[in-house]
Amino acid sequence: MVTHDYRVLLTADIENYGGRTDAQQRTLQSGLISAIETAADSVQLDHQSWCRQVAGDSMTAVLPAEPGPLVTIPLLLDQFLTELDMAIAAHNSRRADPTWARMRLRLAVHVGPLQLDGAAGWPGQHAVQPARLRDSAPIRAALDTFRDADLALIISREVFRDYVSQGPGRPRPSEFLEVAVAEKKQKYPAYLYVPHFDVHDMEIPEPKPSRKEAPSQPPPRSGSITNQVKRGDILFAQGDLNITHDSKRRKK
């Protein structure tokens, strides 16, 4: 029997990780884990109880059932986010390190029913959604727009509706920008926030239409011939089918 637990998911990814040297990537990996654990310790979130999946430039964590989303989500979005921003700034100040590279993070928070007993991870749409949000065009555009920002946050509609919009707490609902995320044939309403910056000042890229929504190409005009090739006395044309006998090329 498949069982589901209602859990909070947190995922973070380093911007432009693939464009760094091997030594810089190693330092960035350490910086990512150190910043998250330092921020968690500062607000008394027990990161040792998190279920983690680590993939070089990213980390995804399922937070424990206790104390529950009503406590955990406001803590993540307020104090944890502030401490994480400070921890990243501390990392970015260490320019004297020969393997130093600036670290900027895309962070996503989601909540929903999860299957925690998968053979190779956490099956289900709620495990996939935060990664889609974290890697989406709107949050990438936020870091491109606000070059002085070290961190951008995107949250799911569920988190905004059930926890942020009900208040009190910070960030305030008015500090988020509603965005449309379209990733891998899925659409997700989401909300974007960048500490110290007004996200309402940025331009959000339009979601790419899916193949079904993309405008169809007009049919070729009648009689059009493209990529024509002769084989003996027959003329083949890609597009409209044209077969023509050429008497001059006929063998005698």
N, C-alpha and C positions, 0 to 999 in steps of 0.2 A: 504494500500500500504506500502510495506517494504521500508524503506529508509536507506541509508548507509552514514556514515561520515568517511572521511579519517583522522584517528587519530594516535597519538603516544601512545604506550602502554609500561609501565614500570612495572616490577614485581620483587620482592625480596623474598628470603626464607632463614631462619636461618638454618645453618648446625647443625645436631645432636640435634635438639630441643627435640625430644622425649626421649633422654637419660638423660635429666636434671630433677631435682626435681621440684615439684610444685612451690616452691618459686623462683627457678631460672628461670622457664618458665615465671613467671609473670614479673620478672625483664627484661628478654630478650624481651618480647613483648613491654614493655615501651622503651627499648633501640632501637629496630627496628624503631618504629614510630618516636622517638625523633631524631635519626640519619638522617632519610630521610627528616624530616621537617627542621632540622637545615641546612642540605646541600641545600635544596631548597631555604630557606630564604637567604642563603649566596650568591646565584646567582640570586636572585630576580625571582624565579619561584613561582607562586602563588599556593601553594599546597592546599589551601582551595577551589580552583576551580576544583580540580581533582575529577573525579568519582572513588570511591574506592570500592574494595572488600577485606575485611580483614578476615583471617582464622587462627588466633592464631600465627603460626610461619611464616606467609607469608602475603604480601600485594601486590595487583595488582591495578594499577591506569591507567585510560584513561585520558590523558592530554587534555586540552581544545583546541578548533579549532584555537584560536589565542594565540600566534603569528604565529603558524603553524610549521610544521616539519622542514622547512629550517632553522628556528631559534632554535627551541626546541631541535632537535637531536644533533647538534654540542654542544649545551650548556650542555646537559645531559652527553655526552661522555667525555667532557673535564672538565670544571669547576665543574659541579655537582659531577662527579665521584671523583675528587680530594677532594672536601669538604666532601663527604660521607666517603671516606677512612679515613680522619682525624677524623670525628665524631665517627666512629667505634673504631679507636685507642684510642680516649678519653674515650669511654665506657670501653674498655678493660684495661685501666690503673687503674680503680677503684677497685683494688683487696681487699681493706679493707672492702668493703660492704659484709656482711655475706651471702647475696643471690646472690653474683656476680658469673657470668659464662662468659667465653670468647664468644664473638659473632663473627661469620664469616658468610658472606652473599654470596649467589649466586644471581646474578642480570642478568636480560634479558631485552633487548629493541627490540621492533618490531614496524612496522608501516604498516597500511593497512586500507581498508574499513571495518567499524564496524557497526553492528546493535545495537543501544544504547537503544532500546525500548523493550527489551525482558522481559517476565514476571518474570524471575528468574535470570537475569544477561544479559550478552551480547552474543547472539547466533552467531555462525559462526566460521569458521576455523581460522580467524585472531585473535579471542579472545583466542582460545585454544593454538595456536602456541607458544607464549612466555612462557607459563607455561611448555610446553613440552621441550623447550630449557633450561629453568631454572633448571629443574629436571633431565636433561640428563646425561649420563655417562661421556662425555668429560668434562663438567664443574665440576662435582664431582671429576674427576681424577685430575683436575687442583688444587683444594684445598687439595687433598691428596698429591700431589707432592710438592707443595710450602706451607709447614706447617707454615711459618712465614707470609704468606699473610692473610689479613683479608677479602679480597674481590676478587671475580672473576666475570668477565663480559662475557656474550655471546650475540651476536647480530644476527639478521636474515640476510639472503642474501640480502633482500630488503634494509635494513639499510646500509649494507656495500656497496652495488652497487651504490645506489643513493646518499649517503651522505658522507661516509668515503672515498671511493675511489676517489671521485671528489676533495677532499681537498679544501683549506688548513685546518689545524686544527690538534688537537691531540685527541686521539692517531693516529699516522701515520698508513697507511694501512699495512706497513711492520711489525708493532708490533702485528698484529692479526695473528692467526693461523686458517686456514680453517679446519673445522671438519665436519664430517657426523653424524647427529643425527638421530637415528631410535628409535622412541617411539610409542608404541601402534599402530602398523601397519602403521605408517606414517614416511616418511623420509623428513628431512629438512637439506639442506646445511646451515651451520652457521659459525660464526667467533668468536674465543675465545681470550680474553685478560685478563691479570692479572697485575695490577699496580706494578711496581718495579721489575718485573720478566720477563724473556724471555720464552715465552710459547713454543718456538721452541725447547727447551731443554727437554720437557716432552714427555712421551709416551702416545699416545691416544689409548684407547681400541677400538677394532674392533666392529662395530655395530652388534648386535645380529641378525641373519637371522630370517625372519618371518617364520611362519609355512609353507607357500607355498614354501619358498626358502630352508627350512631345508632339508638335504639329507634324502631320504626315507629309511626306514629300509628294509634290504633284506628279501625276502619272506622266510618262513621256508622251510627247506629241505624236499623233498618228503619222507614220511614215518616217520618223526619225531613225537615224542609223548611227550607232557608236561602236568603236572598237571593231571595225569590220575586218574580216580576215578571209582571204581566198584559199580555198582548198580545191585544186583542180578547176572544174568548171562551175563550182557552186560558191556563192558569196554568202557567208554567215555574218550576221550583225547582232551584237548584244543589245538588248532593249527590245524594240519591236523585232519580230522574227521576219527576216527577208531572205528568201532563197531565190537566187537568180541564176539561170543557165547562161554561160558565156560560150557562145558557139566558136569564138576565135581560139579558145583554149582547148576545145574538144580534140581528143586524139583522133588521128585519121587512121 
